[in-house]
């Protein structure tokens, strides 16, 4: 294992998690499988273990900065925690039923599919510039808001327990579309809730024997300072115009690579061509928006020169 590279990767992923609320499991799990050759179940469990600590640091800093909607985060956890436990249990049942070889291929396909869904969620979020009626908190917090939070939590928690991917991006889209939270509150609430969820999921994987503690510790050496820096950046600037589209494109490539490794029959160039086309389309859209914004910006009016006084 190339430990300096593991630490560096942990640092970069930590910055992404702190700044955007997404990118932890969605990037670390495929990296552990594809780059470092870790077994899929160990990659998932180890990813969740390091992410629990990383997002706890980020969640604490967001809470101190006042960017967490506490009621919403706790109601999300009411659904996501049992959902994650269910995902870990299903993973164990599948391993017992399929056997090692078939199970690894099936798990790679599930993780790849989860990454593709996450990539779509991240790209969709990047396309959303402004939501009408954005707010810092949901008031009044009614029964329908609680029910929606629990349902979103159950579905996202199950996917996370099963694949370790998707929690940040999918929760973030729900916070934007269902609750119309401002970007800073989306990231803060997302990271704080994820910290609660990940501790439960990682402990369940630890009990199941899916966590490499040495590997998780080395990732944490890089990810803790990374998430601290990223969380500080999130309270000042959210580079949605560049960072999230790039992240979504990387997730798309990672998902396709995992599906290819799992044995799906498609040409290898698809892994590079599809993300490249998406990147070109997003770049064209970004510049198109900038051009429209410039044309709509009113030009400052030039004050008229007062007439010179007549000479006597």
Secondary structure, 3 states (H helix, E strand, C coil): CCHHHHHHHHHHHHHHHHHHCCCHHHHHHHHHHHCCCCCHHHHHHHHHHHHHHHHHHHHHHHHHCCCCCHHHHHHHHHHHHHHHHHHHHHHHHHHHHHCHHHHHHHHHHHHHHHHHHHHHHHHHHHHCCCCCCCECCCCCCCHHHHHHHHHHHHHHHHHHHHHCCCHHHHHHHHHHHHHCECHHHHHHHHHHHHHHHHHHHHHHHHHCCCCCHHHHHHHHHHHHHHHHHHHHHHCCCCCHHHHHHHHHHHHHHHHHHHHHHCCCCCCCCHHHHHHHHHHHHHHHHHHHHHHHHHHHCCCCCCCCCCCCCCCC
